């Protein structure tokens, strides 16, 4: 593998989803797709025209082949993915509800749980501009935790910027935030770009305000605090603070919206856009995800995105996305 601007590392699973809004327990037919936080980011970046690779392990089974086929169809390079003959590809089920869509994961002892620190030695990582990981991976296994620490905390891959989405999943940490908190804090502080939700920062570290989160995560170079329907704030190391409100948009399903935001933000960062446009492209990608049941949304035409990115402040604040 050669040439990706971004390498995303993490587990991707087969996703079984109802085709209507009835609860999972009443379904007789499910649709098969794929989803995973890091590969969702990879697909979003590819849709925005960036060269991106996804690095992981899948089982030597039909679901693993489906994962590889779908990501390839999205334009993601999967040539560095290992196929494991002894362990399965993980699976999760979506369960529609009146307030939100639930998710049930079956990933214990999956092929991806054998990812380890040796992956940090792959040569193509050093030529990338960005390596993106999330806080999901260190919760999967000790080997996975070593891999993320090797790249983020110990900086075993010289050269690329390290992007880290906190992505706290309480069930993976057995609903013990005290166990997750120090691990995710060390990783967030070690990254160059950190994405974190205000709500998860409050749960993990008791930091409920964006400024508190900024102070807590220093010396991270660039901290992006997402606050759902309110907006997102970025803090640069030089003290620059930028807030962009979330545009109004219809919400069908929230799964994957944070990944889409990260893809938009990183794409704008790679394109050397300013802080406002980075946050705006993040919001636009998240809105596209919110409007669909899929983990990977259809990305609006680039002409439409560029028109929104160029709006005056007042016009952006009044924006209602279709």
C-alpha positions, 0 to 999 in steps of 0.5 A: 500500500502506498499513497494514502493521505489518511490511515484510519485504524479500528474495527468494522463490523457487519451491521444488521438493521430493520428496514422500518421503525418497528423494534428489533424483536418484532422484525422478520427481515433485516438489511445487511450493511457494514459500520465502524467508527474509524471506517466511517471516517475513512468513507467520509474522507474518500467521498470528499475526494481524499486518499484514505486507507483503513487498517484492521483485521476481519474474519475469513468469512462472508461478513469479512468479505462484505466489509472489504467489498463495501469499503472498497466500493466507497473508495477506501484502500483496504489492501493493508487489512489482515484476514484471520482464518481463526476468528470471526468478523464482529456483528452488531444489530440496530434496534429502532426506538421512539427516542433513539436507535439502540445498538447491540454488539457481538464483537468479543474475540473477533478478528479485530481484537487481535490488532496489536502494536506491531501494526504501528511498524507498517511503512505506509503509516509514516508517509500519511499526513494523518493517522486517525484512531478512536477510544473504541479500539483500546477497549476491545482487548489488551493488544488493541490498547497497546496498539493505540498507546503505541501510536498516540501516547508513545508516538511510534509512527513519526511524521503524520498528525495523530487524530483521536476521537474519544468515542467513549462507549460505556458498554465496552468498558463494562459501564465503569467510567472510572476505568475508561477515564484515565486511559482516554484522558492520556490518549486525548492529551497525546494526540494532535487533534482531539474530537470529544463530545461535551456530554462524554467529557462530563461523564468521563472527567466531570468537565461540563464546559468547553473551556474546562475540556480545553484546559483538561486536554492540554497539551493536545494541539487542537481540541474540538468540543462537540455539543450536539444541536448547540454547536462545536468549538475548536481550540488551537494551541496558539489560543485561537477559539472558534465556535460554529453553531449546528445548522438545523437539520432533520434527525432520522438516526444519530449513529455515525454522526460523530464519525461524519463530523470528524471526516468533514473536519479532517478533510477541511484540515487537509485542504488547509481551510480556516477554523470556521470552515473546518467546523462547518464542513464537520457540521454539514457531514454530520447533518448528512449522517443524521438524515439517514439510517445508514452508518455512512451517508450519501455526501452532498455534492461538493458544489453545495458544500462549498456554497454553505462553507462560503456563507456569511455568519448570519446566513449560516446561523439561519441555515436549515438543511433540507 
